[in-house]
């Protein structure tokens, strides 16, 4: 599959929390946790589970980052 997104963050799934229709998937990317909101259907299709390798693909013209 070809993607136009250039920002790929590779890491490990640390949590999968399913809601009514949307799931929050947490990925540890070098010690930083990235949380993605995706459909429950996508979680099932990708067979996402804690401990597996995964990549967060970010396609955005603007991304805001807050540093404490």
C-alpha positions, 0 to 999 in steps of 0.5 A: 500500500502506498501512503503519502504521509511522511511521518511514521512513528515506529513503536510497541503497542502498550494499551488498547482501550475499546469504546462504543465505536472508537478505540484508543491505542497507545504506542510507546515510541522511544519512551514517549506514548502516542495515542491514536483514536481509530475505529474498533473495526480497525483494531479487529482487522489489524489484530492489535494487541499489547506487545506487538510492533506497530507504526503510527502514521501521521498525515497533517499539515499542522501538528501542535506539540506541547513540551512541559 
